[in-house]
Amino acid sequence: MADVETLVLHPDNPTRHIHHKANSIGSGHASTSPDYLRAIAESVSDAGSVLITGPGNKKTELVEFIRLHDPELAKVIAGVETVDHPTDAQLVAYAGKYLKATDRMVP
């Protein structure tokens, strides 16, 4: 892939590990800030294709937020991949895989 653009976003309040206590209400996991999800969606709003990667469920929260709040952006999500601490080369390889599949579907 010759044309790769990198954009890294960091939350205002970094993730803290919160452990669930036995016999307590709730999962022990804080939800992601809607403002942070909105900032991510806005930062990629002009992209032709988007591949969302990450560990755990946070990427799913982002996809659901985009589907609910920006259906046009949801149309350019090429894929969602579970990865934990990938290298830049691994991300480029994932992007190549998903974006080639997307290119084949467009006439």
Phi and psi restraints in degrees (value plus and minus 20) as a CYANA .aco file:
   2 ALA   PHI    -106.7   -66.7
   2 ALA   PSI     -52.5   -12.5
   3 ASP   PHI    -132.0   -92.0
   3 ASP   PSI      75.9   115.9
   4 VAL   PHI    -142.6  -102.6
   4 VAL   PSI     107.8   147.8
   5 GLU   PHI    -132.3   -92.3
   5 GLU   PSI     113.4   153.4
   6 THR   PHI    -128.2   -88.2
   6 THR   PSI     114.2   154.2
   7 LEU   PHI    -158.7  -118.7
   7 LEU   PSI      99.5   139.5
   8 VAL   PHI    -134.2   -94.2
   8 VAL   PSI     106.2   146.2
   9 LEU   PHI    -136.5   -96.5
   9 LEU   PSI     120.2   160.2
  10 HIS   PHI    -141.7  -101.7
  10 HIS   PSI     121.5   161.5
  11 PRO   PHI     -90.3   -50.3
  11 PRO   PSI     133.2   173.2
  12 ASP   PHI     -83.5   -43.5
  12 ASP   PSI     -56.9   -16.9
  13 ASN   PHI    -136.9   -96.9
  13 ASN   PSI      80.5   120.5
  14 PRO   PHI     -76.6   -36.6
  14 PRO   PSI     134.5   174.5
  15 THR   PHI     -82.8   -42.8
  15 THR   PSI     113.4   153.4
  16 ARG   PHI    -134.7   -94.7
  16 ARG   PSI     123.8   163.8
  17 HIS   PHI     -99.8   -59.8
  17 HIS   PSI      96.3   136.3
  18 ILE   PHI    -131.3   -91.3
  18 ILE   PSI     103.0   143.0
  19 HIS   PHI    -115.4   -75.4
  19 HIS   PSI     118.5   158.5
  20 HIS   PHI     -95.6   -55.6
  20 HIS   PSI     112.6   152.6
  21 LYS   PHI    -117.7   -77.7
  21 LYS   PSI     122.9   162.9
  22 ALA   PHI     -79.4   -39.4
  22 ALA   PSI     123.5   163.5
  23 ASN   PHI      44.0    84.0
  23 ASN   PSI       4.5    44.5
  24 SER   PHI    -131.5   -91.5
  24 SER   PSI     139.0   179.0
  25 ILE   PHI    -105.0   -65.0
  25 ILE   PSI     119.1   159.1
  26 GLY   PHI      74.9   114.9
  26 GLY   PSI     148.1   188.1
  27 SER   PHI    -106.1   -66.1
  27 SER   PSI     -35.4     4.6
  28 GLY   PHI      66.3   106.3
  28 GLY   PSI     -17.5    22.5
  29 HIS   PHI    -128.6   -88.6
  29 HIS   PSI     108.6   148.6
  30 ALA   PHI    -100.7   -60.7
  30 ALA   PSI     121.8   161.8
  31 SER   PHI     -96.1   -56.1
  31 SER   PSI     137.5   177.5
  32 THR   PHI     -94.9   -54.9
  32 THR   PSI     120.2   160.2
  33 SER   PHI     -81.2   -41.2
  33 SER   PSI     109.0   149.0
  34 PRO   PHI     -78.5   -38.5
  34 PRO   PSI     -52.7   -12.7
  35 ASP   PHI     -84.4   -44.4
  35 ASP   PSI     -58.9   -18.9
  36 TYR   PHI     -88.0   -48.0
  36 TYR   PSI     -63.8   -23.8
  37 LEU   PHI     -81.3   -41.3
  37 LEU   PSI     -60.7   -20.7
  38 ARG   PHI     -83.2   -43.2
  38 ARG   PSI     -62.0   -22.0
  39 ALA   PHI     -81.9   -41.9
  39 ALA   PSI     -60.6   -20.6
  40 ILE   PHI     -84.1   -44.1
  40 ILE   PSI     -68.4   -28.4
  41 ALA   PHI     -79.2   -39.2
  41 ALA   PSI     -63.0   -23.0
  42 GLU   PHI     -85.2   -45.2
  42 GLU   PSI     -55.3   -15.3
  43 SER   PHI     -89.7   -49.7
  43 SER   PSI     -43.1    -3.1
  44 VAL   PHI    -132.3   -92.3
  44 VAL   PSI      -8.8    31.2
  45 SER   PHI     -82.6   -42.6
  45 SER   PSI     -41.9    -1.9
  46 ASP   PHI    -121.1   -81.1
  46 ASP   PSI     -11.5    28.5
  47 ALA   PHI     -95.1   -55.1
  47 ALA   PSI     126.4   166.4
  48 GLY   PHI     -96.6   -56.6
  48 GLY   PSI     -53.6   -13.6
  49 SER   PHI    -167.4  -127.4
  49 SER   PSI     127.8   167.8
  50 VAL   PHI    -151.8  -111.8
  50 VAL   PSI     111.5   151.5
  51 LEU   PHI    -132.9   -92.9
  51 LEU   PSI     102.7   142.7
  52 ILE   PHI    -121.8   -81.8
  52 ILE   PSI     104.2   144.2
  53 THR   PHI    -147.5  -107.5
  53 THR   PSI     140.2   180.2
  54 GLY   PHI     134.4   174.4
  54 GLY   PSI     150.6   190.6
  55 PRO   PHI    -107.5   -67.5
  55 PRO   PSI     144.0   184.0
  56 GLY   PHI      40.8    80.8
  56 GLY   PSI    -172.2  -132.2
  57 ASN   PHI    -117.7   -77.7
  57 ASN   PSI     -23.5    16.5
  58 LYS   PHI     -82.0   -42.0
  58 LYS   PSI     -55.5   -15.5
  59 LYS   PHI     -86.2   -46.2
  59 LYS   PSI     -54.3   -14.3
  60 THR   PHI     -87.2   -47.2
  60 THR   PSI     -59.4   -19.4
  61 GLU   PHI     -78.8   -38.8
  61 GLU   PSI     -62.3   -22.3
  62 LEU   PHI     -83.6   -43.6
  62 LEU   PSI     -66.2   -26.2
  63 VAL   PHI     -80.9   -40.9
  63 VAL   PSI     -65.0   -25.0
  64 GLU   PHI     -84.6   -44.6
  64 GLU   PSI     -59.4   -19.4
  65 PHE   PHI     -81.0   -41.0
  65 PHE   PSI     -66.6   -26.6
  66 ILE   PHI     -83.6   -43.6
  66 ILE   PSI     -64.8   -24.8
  67 ARG   PHI     -79.4   -39.4
  67 ARG   PSI     -57.6   -17.6
  68 LEU   PHI     -96.8   -56.8
  68 LEU   PSI     -61.9   -21.9
  69 HIS   PHI    -122.0   -82.0
  69 HIS   PSI     -36.5     3.5
  70 ASP   PHI    -169.5  -129.5
  70 ASP   PSI      53.5    93.5
  71 PRO   PHI     -76.9   -36.9
  71 PRO   PSI     -50.2   -10.2
  72 GLU   PHI     -87.0   -47.0
  72 GLU   PSI     -61.3   -21.3
  73 LEU   PHI     -87.5   -47.5
  73 LEU   PSI     -55.7   -15.7
  74 ALA   PHI     -78.5   -38.5
  74 ALA   PSI     -50.9   -10.9
  75 LYS   PHI     -86.3   -46.3
  75 LYS   PSI     -42.4    -2.4
  76 VAL   PHI    -119.1   -79.1
  76 VAL   PSI     -14.6    25.4
  77 ILE   PHI     -93.2   -53.2
  77 ILE   PSI      90.8   130.8
  78 ALA   PHI     -98.8   -58.8
  78 ALA   PSI     -47.5    -7.5
  79 GLY   PHI     159.4   199.4
  79 GLY   PSI     148.1   188.1
  80 VAL   PHI    -151.9  -111.9
  80 VAL   PSI     105.5   145.5
  81 GLU   PHI    -149.6  -109.6
  81 GLU   PSI     111.6   151.6
  82 THR   PHI    -103.3   -63.3
  82 THR   PSI      95.8   135.8
  83 VAL   PHI    -163.3  -123.3
  83 VAL   PSI     130.3   170.3
  84 ASP   PHI    -147.4  -107.4
  84 ASP   PSI      92.4   132.4
  85 HIS   PHI      38.5    78.5
  85 HIS   PSI      33.0    73.0
  86 PRO   PHI     -93.0   -53.0
  86 PRO   PSI     134.2   174.2
  87 THR   PHI     -98.3   -58.3
  87 THR   PSI     146.5   186.5
  88 ASP   PHI     -79.3   -39.3
  88 ASP   PSI     -60.5   -20.5
  89 ALA   PHI     -83.3   -43.3
  89 ALA   PSI     -59.4   -19.4
  90 GLN   PHI     -85.1   -45.1
  90 GLN   PSI     -60.5   -20.5
  91 LEU   PHI     -83.5   -43.5
  91 LEU   PSI     -61.4   -21.4
  92 VAL   PHI     -83.5   -43.5
  92 VAL   PSI     -58.7   -18.7
  93 ALA   PHI     -85.2   -45.2
  93 ALA   PSI     -63.4   -23.4
  94 TYR   PHI     -81.4   -41.4
  94 TYR   PSI     -64.8   -24.8
  95 ALA   PHI     -80.6   -40.6
  95 ALA   PSI     -63.6   -23.6
  96 GLY   PHI     -79.2   -39.2
  96 GLY   PSI     -63.5   -23.5
  97 LYS   PHI     -81.4   -41.4
  97 LYS   PSI     -69.2   -29.2
  98 TYR   PHI     -92.9   -52.9
  98 TYR   PSI     -60.1   -20.1
  99 LEU   PHI     -93.8   -53.8
  99 LEU   PSI     -51.7   -11.7
 100 LYS   PHI     -84.8   -44.8
 100 LYS   PSI     -61.2   -21.2
 101 ALA   PHI     -83.6   -43.6
 101 ALA   PSI     -59.5   -19.5
 102 THR   PHI     -85.4   -45.4
 102 THR   PSI     -62.7   -22.7
 103 ASP   PHI     -81.1   -41.1
 103 ASP   PSI     -56.2   -16.2
 104 ARG   PHI     -88.5   -48.5
 104 ARG   PSI     -46.2    -6.2
 105 MET   PHI    -104.1   -64.1
 105 MET   PSI     -37.3     2.7
 106 VAL   PHI    -110.2   -70.2
 106 VAL   PSI     106.6   146.6
